[in-house]
Amino acid sequence: MNRYLAFFVLMLLVAPLMAGQARSGYAYLTPEARELQDDDFGNPGLASVDEGQALFYQPGANGKPCAACHGDQGEKLDPERIARYPVYSERLRKPITLREKIRQCRSDKQGGPALDYASPDAVALESFVRRLALGVPVAVDVSGPMAAHYAAGKQLFHTRWGQVDIACHQCHDYHAGKHFRGQILTQGQTNGMPVYRLATGEIAGTHERISQCLTSLRAEPFAIGSPEYIDFEVYMNARGNGLKIETPAIRY
């Protein structure tokens, strides 16, 4: 009997580790949804990529488009560098996300107009640029000054939210694969962001998706682009280190 008890205790101890093995949301899709994501013509999220590509060619206030620096198809951008975002900015002394980097380039290199972080144009440009790193493993570096932001994001991920009083990790670490409100819970990995949501018919980046979750928990979301969401993104992207980028992924 003691042997069975010891085994049960051992399973309780290793369960979080087992749950913590990175697994893409692709693994939880139906065969039909996987086929849709893999279709280079039928994936509805590619509309956002196409919109981003059009903006990539659009001149800024100084007459220069993104393509002037980064190549007609973005071929001068480094896919492995894209896969490392968020990265720490020594100049700003804080992490910056891929979307924020795009916004900075728009203002600093093209003379504007400035992009609001939550604007559809900013999401579309992020979709286009991240698509350039399709298949590249996520590799966020959380050493040095990024460690504090990773820890802050982890704390947010483990905080109970709203009237429902549920933390992100309770759903995405311990109950991945189970059904909740008619949806299949995944690990909440961000390797496919921005994603096309079948449930809403819209494209959503990491911050938008967290806001949707917080709202469903009857909690007050943070502002898109807020320091809290950036810490969230540092932790969540690093949590998926090693998973291949799937942008734009199909998710429920």
Secondary structure, DSSP 8 states (H G I E B T S, - for coil): -HHHHHHHHHHHHHHHHHHTS---GGGGS-HHHHHHHH-TTT-TTHHHHHHHHHHHTS--TTS--HHHHH-TTSTTS-HHHHTT-SEEETTTTEEE-HHHHHHHHHHHTT------TTSHHHHHHHHHHHHTTTT-B------TTHHHHHHHHHHHHTSEETTTTEEHHHHHTTSTTSEETTEE------TT-SEEETTTTEEE-HHHHHHHHHHHTT-----TT-HHHHHHHHHHHHHTTTSB--SSEEE-
